[in-house]
Amino acid sequence: MIYRKIQGRVVFLLLKHTNGNHWSLAKGHVEAGESEVQTALREIDEETGLKVKLKPGFREAIRYSPAEGVEKTVVFFLAKARSKHPTLQKSEILNGVWLELDDALKLISHKDTAEVLRRALKHLMTS
């Protein structure tokens, strides 16, 4: 998940995905030979154009089943953006917005992702 700090406040980048028309975080599929970290950095670059630095010590995974017999795992890292202006991948992303946690929680489409955002903010405030 991509974040920035503005005058001591943390804001997260939420993305409205074309597939499902839902608000979530940058994510994608692992390509052959990639590590989780390489996948995260590539997907962030592809979906947002942002250059980021991963914050050590934070890795969260969510497992879910989008259909019977199908199980997926999404792994999230904290990524500090070096810029506030994303260049969104129009084929996959409809919109992007920087929000503080409370506003992000109102938009986020999945409860599990909302919980990861809460843990991310706690991690940022205590590390």
VENNORUR-V241228 format. One record per residue. N is the residue number from 1. RES is the residue in one letter. SS is DSSP state (H for helix, E for strand, C for the rest). Layout:
# VENNORUR-V241228
N/RES/SS
N/RES/SS
This chain:
# VENNORUR-V241228
1/M/C
2/I/E
3/Y/E
4/R/E
5/K/E
6/I/E
7/Q/C
8/G/C
9/R/E
10/V/E
11/V/E
12/F/E
13/L/E
14/L/E
15/L/E
16/K/E
17/H/E
18/T/C
19/N/C
20/G/C
21/N/C
22/H/C
23/W/E
24/S/E
25/L/C
26/A/C
27/K/C
28/G/C
29/H/C
30/V/C
31/E/C
32/A/C
33/G/C
34/E/C
35/S/C
36/E/H
37/V/H
38/Q/H
39/T/H
40/A/H
41/L/H
42/R/H
43/E/H
44/I/H
45/D/H
46/E/H
47/E/H
48/T/H
49/G/C
50/L/C
51/K/C
52/V/E
53/K/E
54/L/E
55/K/E
56/P/E
57/G/E
58/F/E
59/R/E
60/E/E
61/A/E
62/I/E
63/R/E
64/Y/E
65/S/E
66/P/E
67/A/E
68/E/C
69/G/C
70/V/E
71/E/E
72/K/E
73/T/E
74/V/E
75/V/E
76/F/E
77/F/E
78/L/E
79/A/E
80/K/E
81/A/E
82/R/C
83/S/C
84/K/C
85/H/C
86/P/C
87/T/C
88/L/C
89/Q/C
90/K/C
91/S/C
92/E/C
93/I/E
94/L/E
95/N/E
96/G/E
97/V/E
98/W/E
99/L/E
100/E/C
101/L/H
102/D/H
103/D/H
104/A/H
105/L/H
106/K/H
107/L/H
108/I/C
109/S/C
110/H/C
111/K/H
112/D/H
113/T/H
114/A/H
115/E/H
116/V/H
117/L/H
118/R/H
119/R/H
120/A/H
121/L/H
122/K/H
123/H/H
124/L/H
125/M/H
126/T/H
127/S/C
